[in-house]
Amino acid sequence: MFEPLDLQTPQLAVGLGFVFAIAGAAILAHATWRRRRLQAWAAGESRRFEGTDSRGERPDAPRDVRIETIAGLVALFLGTAGIIYGMVGQEHQNAVLESNTIAKYPQVQEVEPQEWHGNLLEAEVTTVDGQRLPLRILFDSETGEPTVQGDHPELGNQE
C-alpha cells in the first residue's frame, strides 16, 4: 500500500556531486593555467611565469595538460550528473511521501516538506477544505508508512 522512501541516496548524490564538481573545476583551472604557461614559454614570454616550477619544460608536458583537462572535465561531468540525479531523486521522494500521506490520511491534499530530522518530517499540509497545518510526520523506514505525530482531529479517521 505504501511505497518505501529512500532518505539517504538523493542527499548523498548531491553532496558527492558538489565535491566532484568543485574538484573538476579546480583541476580545469589548473590545466588552463598550465596550458597558458606552456604557450607563453613557447612564444618566448616566460617572464610572466618566472619563479614558477619547471614542470612545463618537460617534453611530455602538453600531453600531461591534455590528460589533466580530460580528468577535470570527467570530474565536472560526474559532479553535475550527481547533482542532477540527487535533485531528481529528491523530487521523486517528495512525490512518494505525499502519495503515502494522502493514502493514509485522505483529508490531506498536499504535503510541503520543511525540515527532516532522521525519518521525522516537519511539514505543512493542506487539507481538502483548504486548511494549512504544520505537522510532524514520522515515516517507517522499511515500509514508508506515515504516522502523524500529535492529535489532529481535522485529518479525520486514520485508516
C-alpha positions in Angstrom: 0.0 0.0 0.0 2.9 2.4 0.8 6.0 2.9 -1.2 9.3 2.8 0.7 11.3 6.1 1.0 15.0 6.4 0.2 16.0 9.2 2.5 19.8 8.9 2.0 20.6 8.5 -1.7 19.4 11.9 -3.0 21.3 13.8 -0.3 24.4 11.7 -0.8 24.3 12.1 -4.5 24.0 15.9 -4.3 26.8 16.1 -1.7 29.2 13.9 -3.7 28.2 15.8 -6.9 29.3 19.1 -5.3 32.6 17.5 -4.2 33.3 16.2 -7.7 32.1 19.5 -9.4 34.4 21.6 -7.2 37.3 19.2 -7.7 36.7 19.2 -11.5 36.6 23.0 -11.6 39.8 23.2 -9.7 41.5 20.7 -12.0 40.3 22.5 -15.1 41.6 25.9 -13.7 45.0 24.4 -13.1 45.1 22.8 -16.5 44.2 26.1 -18.1 46.9 27.9 -16.2 49.5 25.2 -17.2 48.4 25.5 -20.9 48.8 29.3 -20.8 52.2 28.9 -19.2 53.3 26.4 -21.9 52.0 28.8 -24.6 53.9 31.7 -23.1 57.1 29.7 -22.9 56.7 28.6 -26.5 56.2 32.2 -27.6 59.3 33.3 -25.6 57.2 35.3 -23.0 58.4 33.3 -20.0 58.9 36.5 -17.9 55.2 36.3 -16.9 55.9 32.9 -15.3 59.3 33.5 -13.8 59.7 31.9 -10.4 57.3 29.0 -11.2 58.5 25.4 -11.3 59.9 23.9 -14.4 57.4 21.1 -14.9 56.2 22.7 -18.1 59.6 22.5 -19.8 59.4 18.7 -19.9 58.8 17.2 -23.4 55.6 15.4 -22.2 54.1 18.5 -20.6 51.5 19.1 -23.4 50.3 15.5 -23.0 50.0 16.0 -19.2 48.0 19.1 -19.7 45.6 17.2 -22.1 45.2 14.4 -19.5 44.6 16.9 -16.7 42.0 18.7 -18.9 40.2 15.5 -19.6 40.3 14.5 -15.9 38.9 17.8 -14.9 36.1 17.5 -17.5 35.2 14.0 -16.3 35.1 15.1 -12.7 33.0 18.1 -13.6 30.6 15.9 -15.6 30.3 13.3 -12.8 29.6 16.1 -10.3 26.9 17.6 -12.5 25.4 14.2 -13.1 25.4 13.5 -9.3 23.7 16.8 -8.5 21.0 16.3 -11.2 20.5 12.7 -10.1 20.1 13.8 -6.5 17.7 16.6 -7.4 15.5 14.2 -9.4 15.6 11.7 -6.6 14.6 14.4 -4.1 11.6 15.3 -6.3 10.6 11.6 -6.5 11.0 11.3 -2.8 8.7 14.3 -2.2 6.1 12.8 -4.5 6.3 9.4 -2.7 5.9 10.9 0.7 3.0 13.0 -0.4 1.2 10.0 -2.0 1.9 7.8 1.1 0.5 10.5 3.4 -2.6 11.0 1.2 -3.1 7.3 1.1 -3.3 7.0 4.9 -4.9 10.4 5.6 -7.4 11.1 2.8 -8.2 14.6 4.3 -4.7 15.7 3.2 -4.5 17.2 -0.2 -0.9 18.4 -0.3 2.3 18.0 1.7 5.0 20.7 1.7 8.2 19.3 3.3 10.0 21.8 5.6 12.8 20.0 7.5 13.9 16.4 8.1 15.1 15.0 11.4 16.1 11.5 10.5 12.9 9.9 9.4 10.7 12.6 11.0 9.5 15.2 8.7 8.3 18.7 9.7 5.8 19.7 7.0 3.0 21.9 6.2 0.0 20.1 4.9 -3.1 21.4 3.1 -6.3 19.6 3.8 -9.1 19.2 1.2 -11.1 22.1 2.8 -8.1 24.4 2.4 -6.6 24.4 6.0 -2.8 24.7 6.2 -1.5 22.8 9.2 2.1 22.4 10.5 2.6 18.7 11.2 5.3 16.3 12.2 5.1 13.1 10.2 7.1 10.0 11.1 7.8 7.7 8.3 8.5 4.0 8.8 12.0 3.4 7.3 11.0 -0.1 6.0 7.5 0.4 4.6 7.2 4.2 4.1 4.1 4.3 6.2 3.5 7.8 7.6 2.3 8.5 11.1 1.2 12.0 12.1 2.6 13.0 15.5 0.1 14.6 17.9 -3.6 14.9 17.9 -5.1 16.3 14.7 -8.9 15.7 14.5 -9.1 17.7 11.3 -7.4 14.8 9.5 -10.4 12.6 10.1 -10.2 8.8 10.7 -6.9 7.2 10.3 -7.1 4.1 8.2 
